[in-house]
């Protein structure tokens, strides 16, 4: 199973901790970003991750931000 991951700068540490955990469980992970702690616009990363799930390129998606509200709306 392939999982799309995306986050904003506020959830970068969580995303980076989650990747090896998912891989250890046998999941393939596609990381859509962000990759730095620089302030960013989460739709730039969450939108493509959600589109990959909708298009069938990824089976599931996990999107994260500081509150979880904005990424949920975007996805």
Secondary structure as UniProt FT lines:
FT   STRAND          2..7
FT   HELIX           9..11
FT   HELIX           12..24
FT   TURN            25..26
FT   STRAND          28..31
FT   HELIX           43..54
FT   TURN            55..56
FT   STRAND          60..64
FT   HELIX           69..74
//
